[in-house]
Amino acid sequence: MKLTKSNIVFLSLIFLLGIFAFWDGLQINTLYNITDVNKWEVYNQYSGPAFLIAVISTFAILGLVVFFLTKDKGLGAGTFAAGVIMFMGGVEDFLFFLLGKQEMTQCMAWFDESGHIISKVAHILGQDCSSPLALIISALLSIFIAYKVFEYLRLKY
């Protein structure tokens, strides 16, 4: 991959997802220190949705900044779309485990409970529960799809 302006923008999205993974890790580590038995319900009701909104809003703002700096609608739209695709595809989750040195259990049921795309990949693989393999395949596939969408939008507009 040649290091062009657009490829630097795309790679910066993966770097940004790494920052989000670190941030997510801080939230999760904080929850481990709380003794309330309802802590995961509170996380799923408030923190999780707030994190999702923050991430998507950040990609929207970044897409607008890229557009205003470059006057390239396709690059701005591609930045937003690729960021969201990779986030929803599990890249941030994979980086959470990789960078935070967290252990991936054989059954990561929270992906199944939320209806995450990773659970769909696990189902295609014939698994009853989201596994590390499903997460890795989902993350890699989402990077590939995000790059194709990014390039399509960049070249189309």
Chimera marker file (.cmm) of the C-alpha trace (Angstrom):
<marker_set name="trace">
<marker id="1" x="0.000" y="0.000" z="0.000" r="1" g="1" b="0" radius="0.5"/>
<marker id="2" x="1.488" y="3.302" z="-1.135" r="1" g="1" b="0" radius="0.5"/>
<marker id="3" x="1.487" y="6.026" z="1.517" r="1" g="1" b="0" radius="0.5"/>
<marker id="4" x="-0.802" y="8.599" z="-0.109" r="1" g="1" b="0" radius="0.5"/>
<marker id="5" x="-2.832" y="11.306" z="1.615" r="1" g="1" b="0" radius="0.5"/>
<marker id="6" x="-5.921" y="9.105" z="1.572" r="1" g="1" b="0" radius="0.5"/>
<marker id="7" x="-4.054" y="6.065" z="2.923" r="1" g="1" b="0" radius="0.5"/>
<marker id="8" x="-2.683" y="8.176" z="5.771" r="1" g="1" b="0" radius="0.5"/>
<marker id="9" x="-6.255" y="9.232" z="6.580" r="1" g="1" b="0" radius="0.5"/>
<marker id="10" x="-7.406" y="5.589" z="6.516" r="1" g="1" b="0" radius="0.5"/>
<marker id="11" x="-4.526" y="4.415" z="8.726" r="1" g="1" b="0" radius="0.5"/>
<marker id="12" x="-5.250" y="7.258" z="11.145" r="1" g="1" b="0" radius="0.5"/>
<marker id="13" x="-8.747" y="5.798" z="11.582" r="1" g="1" b="0" radius="0.5"/>
<marker id="14" x="-7.225" y="2.535" z="12.814" r="1" g="1" b="0" radius="0.5"/>
<marker id="15" x="-4.960" y="4.541" z="15.146" r="1" g="1" b="0" radius="0.5"/>
<marker id="16" x="-8.030" y="6.407" z="16.430" r="1" g="1" b="0" radius="0.5"/>
<marker id="17" x="-9.772" y="3.084" z="17.055" r="1" g="1" b="0" radius="0.5"/>
<marker id="18" x="-6.736" y="2.128" z="19.143" r="1" g="1" b="0" radius="0.5"/>
<marker id="19" x="-7.279" y="5.247" z="21.248" r="1" g="1" b="0" radius="0.5"/>
<marker id="20" x="-10.940" y="4.308" z="21.657" r="1" g="1" b="0" radius="0.5"/>
<marker id="21" x="-9.860" y="0.787" z="22.692" r="1" g="1" b="0" radius="0.5"/>
<marker id="22" x="-7.630" y="2.297" z="25.386" r="1" g="1" b="0" radius="0.5"/>
<marker id="23" x="-10.509" y="4.514" z="26.554" r="1" g="1" b="0" radius="0.5"/>
<marker id="24" x="-12.857" y="1.531" z="26.601" r="1" g="1" b="0" radius="0.5"/>
<marker id="25" x="-10.291" y="-0.387" z="28.625" r="1" g="1" b="0" radius="0.5"/>
<marker id="26" x="-10.229" y="2.360" z="31.236" r="1" g="1" b="0" radius="0.5"/>
<marker id="27" x="-14.020" y="2.133" z="31.547" r="1" g="1" b="0" radius="0.5"/>
<marker id="28" x="-13.984" y="-1.656" z="31.859" r="1" g="1" b="0" radius="0.5"/>
<marker id="29" x="-11.127" y="-1.668" z="34.388" r="1" g="1" b="0" radius="0.5"/>
<marker id="30" x="-13.048" y="0.855" z="36.469" r="1" g="1" b="0" radius="0.5"/>
<marker id="31" x="-16.067" y="-1.465" z="36.461" r="1" g="1" b="0" radius="0.5"/>
<marker id="32" x="-13.974" y="-4.351" z="37.789" r="1" g="1" b="0" radius="0.5"/>
<marker id="33" x="-13.344" y="-2.248" z="40.910" r="1" g="1" b="0" radius="0.5"/>
<marker id="34" x="-17.046" y="-1.608" z="41.546" r="1" g="1" b="0" radius="0.5"/>
<marker id="35" x="-18.697" y="-4.183" z="43.785" r="1" g="1" b="0" radius="0.5"/>
<marker id="36" x="-22.308" y="-3.434" z="42.786" r="1" g="1" b="0" radius="0.5"/>
<marker id="37" x="-23.854" y="-6.563" z="41.265" r="1" g="1" b="0" radius="0.5"/>
<marker id="38" x="-25.754" y="-4.432" z="38.740" r="1" g="1" b="0" radius="0.5"/>
<marker id="39" x="-22.638" y="-2.772" z="37.333" r="1" g="1" b="0" radius="0.5"/>
<marker id="40" x="-22.839" y="-4.455" z="33.910" r="1" g="1" b="0" radius="0.5"/>
<marker id="41" x="-26.504" y="-3.528" z="33.514" r="1" g="1" b="0" radius="0.5"/>
<marker id="42" x="-25.614" y="0.085" z="34.293" r="1" g="1" b="0" radius="0.5"/>
<marker id="43" x="-22.719" y="-0.081" z="31.816" r="1" g="1" b="0" radius="0.5"/>
<marker id="44" x="-24.963" y="-1.535" z="29.097" r="1" g="1" b="0" radius="0.5"/>
<marker id="45" x="-27.693" y="1.017" z="29.772" r="1" g="1" b="0" radius="0.5"/>
<marker id="46" x="-25.575" y="4.180" z="30.065" r="1" g="1" b="0" radius="0.5"/>
<marker id="47" x="-21.837" y="3.871" z="29.419" r="1" g="1" b="0" radius="0.5"/>
<marker id="48" x="-22.042" y="1.577" z="26.393" r="1" g="1" b="0" radius="0.5"/>
<marker id="49" x="-24.536" y="3.744" z="24.459" r="1" g="1" b="0" radius="0.5"/>
<marker id="50" x="-22.662" y="6.924" z="25.439" r="1" g="1" b="0" radius="0.5"/>
<marker id="51" x="-19.426" y="5.377" z="24.169" r="1" g="1" b="0" radius="0.5"/>
<marker id="52" x="-21.112" y="4.421" z="20.886" r="1" g="1" b="0" radius="0.5"/>
<marker id="53" x="-22.449" y="7.958" z="20.411" r="1" g="1" b="0" radius="0.5"/>
<marker id="54" x="-19.038" y="9.456" z="21.243" r="1" g="1" b="0" radius="0.5"/>
<marker id="55" x="-17.243" y="7.219" z="18.732" r="1" g="1" b="0" radius="0.5"/>
<marker id="56" x="-19.709" y="7.796" z="15.889" r="1" g="1" b="0" radius="0.5"/>
<marker id="57" x="-19.794" y="11.536" z="16.603" r="1" g="1" b="0" radius="0.5"/>
<marker id="58" x="-16.001" y="11.637" z="16.524" r="1" g="1" b="0" radius="0.5"/>
<marker id="59" x="-15.940" y="9.951" z="13.123" r="1" g="1" b="0" radius="0.5"/>
<marker id="60" x="-18.600" y="12.369" z="11.847" r="1" g="1" b="0" radius="0.5"/>
<marker id="61" x="-16.597" y="15.359" z="13.065" r="1" g="1" b="0" radius="0.5"/>
<marker id="62" x="-13.401" y="13.893" z="11.633" r="1" g="1" b="0" radius="0.5"/>
<marker id="63" x="-15.128" y="13.376" z="8.281" r="1" g="1" b="0" radius="0.5"/>
<marker id="64" x="-16.233" y="17.019" z="8.299" r="1" g="1" b="0" radius="0.5"/>
<marker id="65" x="-12.741" y="18.220" z="9.237" r="1" g="1" b="0" radius="0.5"/>
<marker id="66" x="-11.209" y="16.159" z="6.417" r="1" g="1" b="0" radius="0.5"/>
<marker id="67" x="-13.778" y="17.592" z="4.007" r="1" g="1" b="0" radius="0.5"/>
<marker id="68" x="-13.174" y="21.205" z="5.091" r="1" g="1" b="0" radius="0.5"/>
<marker id="69" x="-9.396" y="20.815" z="4.951" r="1" g="1" b="0" radius="0.5"/>
<marker id="70" x="-9.282" y="19.025" z="1.601" r="1" g="1" b="0" radius="0.5"/>
<marker id="71" x="-12.529" y="20.181" z="-0.074" r="1" g="1" b="0" radius="0.5"/>
<marker id="72" x="-12.894" y="16.520" z="-1.071" r="1" g="1" b="0" radius="0.5"/>
<marker id="73" x="-16.451" y="15.304" z="-0.356" r="1" g="1" b="0" radius="0.5"/>
<marker id="74" x="-15.580" y="11.686" z="-1.093" r="1" g="1" b="0" radius="0.5"/>
<marker id="75" x="-12.619" y="11.680" z="1.260" r="1" g="1" b="0" radius="0.5"/>
<marker id="76" x="-14.716" y="13.227" z="4.031" r="1" g="1" b="0" radius="0.5"/>
<marker id="77" x="-17.604" y="10.804" z="3.503" r="1" g="1" b="0" radius="0.5"/>
<marker id="78" x="-15.204" y="7.876" z="3.198" r="1" g="1" b="0" radius="0.5"/>
<marker id="79" x="-13.509" y="8.857" z="6.448" r="1" g="1" b="0" radius="0.5"/>
<marker id="80" x="-16.818" y="8.788" z="8.317" r="1" g="1" b="0" radius="0.5"/>
<marker id="81" x="-18.085" y="5.597" z="6.669" r="1" g="1" b="0" radius="0.5"/>
<marker id="82" x="-14.831" y="3.650" z="7.083" r="1" g="1" b="0" radius="0.5"/>
<marker id="83" x="-14.506" y="4.637" z="10.735" r="1" g="1" b="0" radius="0.5"/>
<marker id="84" x="-18.037" y="3.516" z="11.540" r="1" g="1" b="0" radius="0.5"/>
<marker id="85" x="-17.694" y="0.264" z="9.566" r="1" g="1" b="0" radius="0.5"/>
<marker id="86" x="-14.492" y="-0.679" z="11.370" r="1" g="1" b="0" radius="0.5"/>
<marker id="87" x="-15.913" y="0.251" z="14.764" r="1" g="1" b="0" radius="0.5"/>
<marker id="88" x="-19.111" y="-1.726" z="14.207" r="1" g="1" b="0" radius="0.5"/>
<marker id="89" x="-17.100" y="-4.624" z="12.751" r="1" g="1" b="0" radius="0.5"/>
<marker id="90" x="-15.097" y="-5.134" z="15.931" r="1" g="1" b="0" radius="0.5"/>
<marker id="91" x="-11.736" y="-3.485" z="15.191" r="1" g="1" b="0" radius="0.5"/>
<marker id="92" x="-11.942" y="-1.459" z="18.402" r="1" g="1" b="0" radius="0.5"/>
<marker id="93" x="-12.906" y="-4.604" z="20.335" r="1" g="1" b="0" radius="0.5"/>
<marker id="94" x="-9.964" y="-6.529" z="18.889" r="1" g="1" b="0" radius="0.5"/>
<marker id="95" x="-7.587" y="-3.658" z="19.715" r="1" g="1" b="0" radius="0.5"/>
<marker id="96" x="-9.074" y="-3.553" z="23.239" r="1" g="1" b="0" radius="0.5"/>
<marker id="97" x="-7.910" y="-7.123" z="23.793" r="1" g="1" b="0" radius="0.5"/>
<marker id="98" x="-4.617" y="-6.712" z="21.944" r="1" g="1" b="0" radius="0.5"/>
<marker id="99" x="-3.458" y="-3.401" z="23.440" r="1" g="1" b="0" radius="0.5"/>
<marker id="100" x="-4.926" y="-3.962" z="26.893" r="1" g="1" b="0" radius="0.5"/>
<marker id="101" x="-3.481" y="-7.455" z="27.094" r="1" g="1" b="0" radius="0.5"/>
<marker id="102" x="-6.926" y="-8.689" z="28.071" r="1" g="1" b="0" radius="0.5"/>
<marker id="103" x="-7.643" y="-12.372" z="27.671" r="1" g="1" b="0" radius="0.5"/>
<marker id="104" x="-10.135" y="-13.389" z="24.990" r="1" g="1" b="0" radius="0.5"/>
<marker id="105" x="-12.277" y="-16.148" z="26.417" r="1" g="1" b="0" radius="0.5"/>
<marker id="106" x="-13.582" y="-18.937" z="24.207" r="1" g="1" b="0" radius="0.5"/>
<marker id="107" x="-17.103" y="-17.583" z="24.673" r="1" g="1" b="0" radius="0.5"/>
<marker id="108" x="-17.543" y="-13.812" z="24.663" r="1" g="1" b="0" radius="0.5"/>
<marker id="109" x="-21.289" y="-13.865" z="25.284" r="1" g="1" b="0" radius="0.5"/>
<marker id="110" x="-21.698" y="-10.085" z="25.531" r="1" g="1" b="0" radius="0.5"/>
<marker id="111" x="-21.333" y="-9.899" z="21.743" r="1" g="1" b="0" radius="0.5"/>
<marker id="112" x="-24.198" y="-12.388" z="21.377" r="1" g="1" b="0" radius="0.5"/>
<marker id="113" x="-26.455" y="-10.601" z="23.862" r="1" g="1" b="0" radius="0.5"/>
<marker id="114" x="-26.132" y="-7.285" z="22.038" r="1" g="1" b="0" radius="0.5"/>
<marker id="115" x="-26.640" y="-8.784" z="18.574" r="1" g="1" b="0" radius="0.5"/>
<marker id="116" x="-23.186" y="-7.544" z="17.516" r="1" g="1" b="0" radius="0.5"/>
<marker id="117" x="-21.930" y="-8.378" z="14.015" r="1" g="1" b="0" radius="0.5"/>
<marker id="118" x="-19.295" y="-10.590" z="15.662" r="1" g="1" b="0" radius="0.5"/>
<marker id="119" x="-22.093" y="-12.904" z="16.802" r="1" g="1" b="0" radius="0.5"/>
<marker id="120" x="-23.260" y="-13.130" z="13.174" r="1" g="1" b="0" radius="0.5"/>
<marker id="121" x="-19.746" y="-14.154" z="12.098" r="1" g="1" b="0" radius="0.5"/>
<marker id="122" x="-19.680" y="-16.755" z="14.888" r="1" g="1" b="0" radius="0.5"/>
<marker id="123" x="-23.005" y="-18.121" z="13.636" r="1" g="1" b="0" radius="0.5"/>
<marker id="124" x="-21.639" y="-18.389" z="10.068" r="1" g="1" b="0" radius="0.5"/>
<marker id="125" x="-18.644" y="-20.275" z="11.495" r="1" g="1" b="0" radius="0.5"/>
<marker id="126" x="-21.092" y="-22.681" z="13.181" r="1" g="1" b="0" radius="0.5"/>
<marker id="127" x="-20.268" y="-21.475" z="16.696" r="1" g="1" b="0" radius="0.5"/>
<marker id="128" x="-22.825" y="-21.148" z="19.467" r="1" g="1" b="0" radius="0.5"/>
<marker id="129" x="-20.973" y="-18.245" z="21.074" r="1" g="1" b="0" radius="0.5"/>
<marker id="130" x="-18.709" y="-15.462" z="19.804" r="1" g="1" b="0" radius="0.5"/>
<marker id="131" x="-15.128" y="-16.701" z="19.898" r="1" g="1" b="0" radius="0.5"/>
<marker id="132" x="-11.735" y="-15.059" z="19.427" r="1" g="1" b="0" radius="0.5"/>
<marker id="133" x="-11.689" y="-16.447" z="15.877" r="1" g="1" b="0" radius="0.5"/>
<marker id="134" x="-15.041" y="-14.771" z="15.116" r="1" g="1" b="0" radius="0.5"/>
<marker id="135" x="-13.734" y="-11.468" z="16.511" r="1" g="1" b="0" radius="0.5"/>
<marker id="136" x="-10.525" y="-11.621" z="14.479" r="1" g="1" b="0" radius="0.5"/>
<marker id="137" x="-12.332" y="-12.553" z="11.254" r="1" g="1" b="0" radius="0.5"/>
<marker id="138" x="-14.944" y="-9.846" z="11.821" r="1" g="1" b="0" radius="0.5"/>
<marker id="139" x="-12.273" y="-7.205" z="12.511" r="1" g="1" b="0" radius="0.5"/>
<marker id="140" x="-10.189" y="-8.135" z="9.449" r="1" g="1" b="0" radius="0.5"/>
<marker id="141" x="-13.250" y="-8.337" z="7.233" r="1" g="1" b="0" radius="0.5"/>
<marker id="142" x="-14.466" y="-4.941" z="8.431" r="1" g="1" b="0" radius="0.5"/>
<marker id="143" x="-11.063" y="-3.372" z="7.683" r="1" g="1" b="0" radius="0.5"/>
<marker id="144" x="-11.244" y="-4.796" z="4.156" r="1" g="1" b="0" radius="0.5"/>
<marker id="145" x="-14.836" y="-3.629" z="3.605" r="1" g="1" b="0" radius="0.5"/>
<marker id="146" x="-14.113" y="-0.233" z="5.165" r="1" g="1" b="0" radius="0.5"/>
<marker id="147" x="-11.130" y="0.285" z="2.858" r="1" g="1" b="0" radius="0.5"/>
<marker id="148" x="-13.185" y="-0.656" z="-0.223" r="1" g="1" b="0" radius="0.5"/>
<marker id="149" x="-16.005" y="1.727" z="0.820" r="1" g="1" b="0" radius="0.5"/>
<marker id="150" x="-13.449" y="4.425" z="1.661" r="1" g="1" b="0" radius="0.5"/>
<marker id="151" x="-11.815" y="4.101" z="-1.769" r="1" g="1" b="0" radius="0.5"/>
<marker id="152" x="-15.170" y="3.937" z="-3.567" r="1" g="1" b="0" radius="0.5"/>
<marker id="153" x="-16.434" y="7.142" z="-1.929" r="1" g="1" b="0" radius="0.5"/>
<marker id="154" x="-13.097" y="8.879" z="-2.380" r="1" g="1" b="0" radius="0.5"/>
<marker id="155" x="-13.016" y="8.112" z="-6.119" r="1" g="1" b="0" radius="0.5"/>
<marker id="156" x="-16.757" y="8.525" z="-6.766" r="1" g="1" b="0" radius="0.5"/>
<marker id="157" x="-17.172" y="12.002" z="-5.269" r="1" g="1" b="0" radius="0.5"/>
<link id1="1" id2="2" r="1" g="1" b="0" radius="0.2"/>
<link id1="2" id2="3" r="1" g="1" b="0" radius="0.2"/>
<link id1="3" id2="4" r="1" g="1" b="0" radius="0.2"/>
<link id1="4" id2="5" r="1" g="1" b="0" radius="0.2"/>
<link id1="5" id2="6" r="1" g="1" b="0" radius="0.2"/>
<link id1="6" id2="7" r="1" g="1" b="0" radius="0.2"/>
<link id1="7" id2="8" r="1" g="1" b="0" radius="0.2"/>
<link id1="8" id2="9" r="1" g="1" b="0" radius="0.2"/>
<link id1="9" id2="10" r="1" g="1" b="0" radius="0.2"/>
<link id1="10" id2="11" r="1" g="1" b="0" radius="0.2"/>
<link id1="11" id2="12" r="1" g="1" b="0" radius="0.2"/>
<link id1="12" id2="13" r="1" g="1" b="0" radius="0.2"/>
<link id1="13" id2="14" r="1" g="1" b="0" radius="0.2"/>
<link id1="14" id2="15" r="1" g="1" b="0" radius="0.2"/>
<link id1="15" id2="16" r="1" g="1" b="0" radius="0.2"/>
<link id1="16" id2="17" r="1" g="1" b="0" radius="0.2"/>
<link id1="17" id2="18" r="1" g="1" b="0" radius="0.2"/>
<link id1="18" id2="19" r="1" g="1" b="0" radius="0.2"/>
<link id1="19" id2="20" r="1" g="1" b="0" radius="0.2"/>
<link id1="20" id2="21" r="1" g="1" b="0" radius="0.2"/>
<link id1="21" id2="22" r="1" g="1" b="0" radius="0.2"/>
<link id1="22" id2="23" r="1" g="1" b="0" radius="0.2"/>
<link id1="23" id2="24" r="1" g="1" b="0" radius="0.2"/>
<link id1="24" id2="25" r="1" g="1" b="0" radius="0.2"/>
<link id1="25" id2="26" r="1" g="1" b="0" radius="0.2"/>
<link id1="26" id2="27" r="1" g="1" b="0" radius="0.2"/>
<link id1="27" id2="28" r="1" g="1" b="0" radius="0.2"/>
<link id1="28" id2="29" r="1" g="1" b="0" radius="0.2"/>
<link id1="29" id2="30" r="1" g="1" b="0" radius="0.2"/>
<link id1="30" id2="31" r="1" g="1" b="0" radius="0.2"/>
<link id1="31" id2="32" r="1" g="1" b="0" radius="0.2"/>
<link id1="32" id2="33" r="1" g="1" b="0" radius="0.2"/>
<link id1="33" id2="34" r="1" g="1" b="0" radius="0.2"/>
<link id1="34" id2="35" r="1" g="1" b="0" radius="0.2"/>
<link id1="35" id2="36" r="1" g="1" b="0" radius="0.2"/>
<link id1="36" id2="37" r="1" g="1" b="0" radius="0.2"/>
<link id1="37" id2="38" r="1" g="1" b="0" radius="0.2"/>
<link id1="38" id2="39" r="1" g="1" b="0" radius="0.2"/>
<link id1="39" id2="40" r="1" g="1" b="0" radius="0.2"/>
<link id1="40" id2="41" r="1" g="1" b="0" radius="0.2"/>
<link id1="41" id2="42" r="1" g="1" b="0" radius="0.2"/>
<link id1="42" id2="43" r="1" g="1" b="0" radius="0.2"/>
<link id1="43" id2="44" r="1" g="1" b="0" radius="0.2"/>
<link id1="44" id2="45" r="1" g="1" b="0" radius="0.2"/>
<link id1="45" id2="46" r="1" g="1" b="0" radius="0.2"/>
<link id1="46" id2="47" r="1" g="1" b="0" radius="0.2"/>
<link id1="47" id2="48" r="1" g="1" b="0" radius="0.2"/>
<link id1="48" id2="49" r="1" g="1" b="0" radius="0.2"/>
<link id1="49" id2="50" r="1" g="1" b="0" radius="0.2"/>
<link id1="50" id2="51" r="1" g="1" b="0" radius="0.2"/>
<link id1="51" id2="52" r="1" g="1" b="0" radius="0.2"/>
<link id1="52" id2="53" r="1" g="1" b="0" radius="0.2"/>
<link id1="53" id2="54" r="1" g="1" b="0" radius="0.2"/>
<link id1="54" id2="55" r="1" g="1" b="0" radius="0.2"/>
<link id1="55" id2="56" r="1" g="1" b="0" radius="0.2"/>
<link id1="56" id2="57" r="1" g="1" b="0" radius="0.2"/>
<link id1="57" id2="58" r="1" g="1" b="0" radius="0.2"/>
<link id1="58" id2="59" r="1" g="1" b="0" radius="0.2"/>
<link id1="59" id2="60" r="1" g="1" b="0" radius="0.2"/>
<link id1="60" id2="61" r="1" g="1" b="0" radius="0.2"/>
<link id1="61" id2="62" r="1" g="1" b="0" radius="0.2"/>
<link id1="62" id2="63" r="1" g="1" b="0" radius="0.2"/>
<link id1="63" id2="64" r="1" g="1" b="0" radius="0.2"/>
<link id1="64" id2="65" r="1" g="1" b="0" radius="0.2"/>
<link id1="65" id2="66" r="1" g="1" b="0" radius="0.2"/>
<link id1="66" id2="67" r="1" g="1" b="0" radius="0.2"/>
<link id1="67" id2="68" r="1" g="1" b="0" radius="0.2"/>
<link id1="68" id2="69" r="1" g="1" b="0" radius="0.2"/>
<link id1="69" id2="70" r="1" g="1" b="0" radius="0.2"/>
<link id1="70" id2="71" r="1" g="1" b="0" radius="0.2"/>
<link id1="71" id2="72" r="1" g="1" b="0" radius="0.2"/>
<link id1="72" id2="73" r="1" g="1" b="0" radius="0.2"/>
<link id1="73" id2="74" r="1" g="1" b="0" radius="0.2"/>
<link id1="74" id2="75" r="1" g="1" b="0" radius="0.2"/>
<link id1="75" id2="76" r="1" g="1" b="0" radius="0.2"/>
<link id1="76" id2="77" r="1" g="1" b="0" radius="0.2"/>
<link id1="77" id2="78" r="1" g="1" b="0" radius="0.2"/>
<link id1="78" id2="79" r="1" g="1" b="0" radius="0.2"/>
<link id1="79" id2="80" r="1" g="1" b="0" radius="0.2"/>
<link id1="80" id2="81" r="1" g="1" b="0" radius="0.2"/>
<link id1="81" id2="82" r="1" g="1" b="0" radius="0.2"/>
<link id1="82" id2="83" r="1" g="1" b="0" radius="0.2"/>
<link id1="83" id2="84" r="1" g="1" b="0" radius="0.2"/>
<link id1="84" id2="85" r="1" g="1" b="0" radius="0.2"/>
<link id1="85" id2="86" r="1" g="1" b="0" radius="0.2"/>
<link id1="86" id2="87" r="1" g="1" b="0" radius="0.2"/>
<link id1="87" id2="88" r="1" g="1" b="0" radius="0.2"/>
<link id1="88" id2="89" r="1" g="1" b="0" radius="0.2"/>
<link id1="89" id2="90" r="1" g="1" b="0" radius="0.2"/>
<link id1="90" id2="91" r="1" g="1" b="0" radius="0.2"/>
<link id1="91" id2="92" r="1" g="1" b="0" radius="0.2"/>
<link id1="92" id2="93" r="1" g="1" b="0" radius="0.2"/>
<link id1="93" id2="94" r="1" g="1" b="0" radius="0.2"/>
<link id1="94" id2="95" r="1" g="1" b="0" radius="0.2"/>
<link id1="95" id2="96" r="1" g="1" b="0" radius="0.2"/>
<link id1="96" id2="97" r="1" g="1" b="0" radius="0.2"/>
<link id1="97" id2="98" r="1" g="1" b="0" radius="0.2"/>
<link id1="98" id2="99" r="1" g="1" b="0" radius="0.2"/>
<link id1="99" id2="100" r="1" g="1" b="0" radius="0.2"/>
<link id1="100" id2="101" r="1" g="1" b="0" radius="0.2"/>
<link id1="101" id2="102" r="1" g="1" b="0" radius="0.2"/>
<link id1="102" id2="103" r="1" g="1" b="0" radius="0.2"/>
<link id1="103" id2="104" r="1" g="1" b="0" radius="0.2"/>
<link id1="104" id2="105" r="1" g="1" b="0" radius="0.2"/>
<link id1="105" id2="106" r="1" g="1" b="0" radius="0.2"/>
<link id1="106" id2="107" r="1" g="1" b="0" radius="0.2"/>
<link id1="107" id2="108" r="1" g="1" b="0" radius="0.2"/>
<link id1="108" id2="109" r="1" g="1" b="0" radius="0.2"/>
<link id1="109" id2="110" r="1" g="1" b="0" radius="0.2"/>
<link id1="110" id2="111" r="1" g="1" b="0" radius="0.2"/>
<link id1="111" id2="112" r="1" g="1" b="0" radius="0.2"/>
<link id1="112" id2="113" r="1" g="1" b="0" radius="0.2"/>
<link id1="113" id2="114" r="1" g="1" b="0" radius="0.2"/>
<link id1="114" id2="115" r="1" g="1" b="0" radius="0.2"/>
<link id1="115" id2="116" r="1" g="1" b="0" radius="0.2"/>
<link id1="116" id2="117" r="1" g="1" b="0" radius="0.2"/>
<link id1="117" id2="118" r="1" g="1" b="0" radius="0.2"/>
<link id1="118" id2="119" r="1" g="1" b="0" radius="0.2"/>
<link id1="119" id2="120" r="1" g="1" b="0" radius="0.2"/>
<link id1="120" id2="121" r="1" g="1" b="0" radius="0.2"/>
<link id1="121" id2="122" r="1" g="1" b="0" radius="0.2"/>
<link id1="122" id2="123" r="1" g="1" b="0" radius="0.2"/>
<link id1="123" id2="124" r="1" g="1" b="0" radius="0.2"/>
<link id1="124" id2="125" r="1" g="1" b="0" radius="0.2"/>
<link id1="125" id2="126" r="1" g="1" b="0" radius="0.2"/>
<link id1="126" id2="127" r="1" g="1" b="0" radius="0.2"/>
<link id1="127" id2="128" r="1" g="1" b="0" radius="0.2"/>
<link id1="128" id2="129" r="1" g="1" b="0" radius="0.2"/>
<link id1="129" id2="130" r="1" g="1" b="0" radius="0.2"/>
<link id1="130" id2="131" r="1" g="1" b="0" radius="0.2"/>
<link id1="131" id2="132" r="1" g="1" b="0" radius="0.2"/>
<link id1="132" id2="133" r="1" g="1" b="0" radius="0.2"/>
<link id1="133" id2="134" r="1" g="1" b="0" radius="0.2"/>
<link id1="134" id2="135" r="1" g="1" b="0" radius="0.2"/>
<link id1="135" id2="136" r="1" g="1" b="0" radius="0.2"/>
<link id1="136" id2="137" r="1" g="1" b="0" radius="0.2"/>
<link id1="137" id2="138" r="1" g="1" b="0" radius="0.2"/>
<link id1="138" id2="139" r="1" g="1" b="0" radius="0.2"/>
<link id1="139" id2="140" r="1" g="1" b="0" radius="0.2"/>
<link id1="140" id2="141" r="1" g="1" b="0" radius="0.2"/>
<link id1="141" id2="142" r="1" g="1" b="0" radius="0.2"/>
<link id1="142" id2="143" r="1" g="1" b="0" radius="0.2"/>
<link id1="143" id2="144" r="1" g="1" b="0" radius="0.2"/>
<link id1="144" id2="145" r="1" g="1" b="0" radius="0.2"/>
<link id1="145" id2="146" r="1" g="1" b="0" radius="0.2"/>
<link id1="146" id2="147" r="1" g="1" b="0" radius="0.2"/>
<link id1="147" id2="148" r="1" g="1" b="0" radius="0.2"/>
<link id1="148" id2="149" r="1" g="1" b="0" radius="0.2"/>
<link id1="149" id2="150" r="1" g="1" b="0" radius="0.2"/>
<link id1="150" id2="151" r="1" g="1" b="0" radius="0.2"/>
<link id1="151" id2="152" r="1" g="1" b="0" radius="0.2"/>
<link id1="152" id2="153" r="1" g="1" b="0" radius="0.2"/>
<link id1="153" id2="154" r="1" g="1" b="0" radius="0.2"/>
<link id1="154" id2="155" r="1" g="1" b="0" radius="0.2"/>
<link id1="155" id2="156" r="1" g="1" b="0" radius="0.2"/>
<link id1="156" id2="157" r="1" g="1" b="0" radius="0.2"/>
</marker_set>
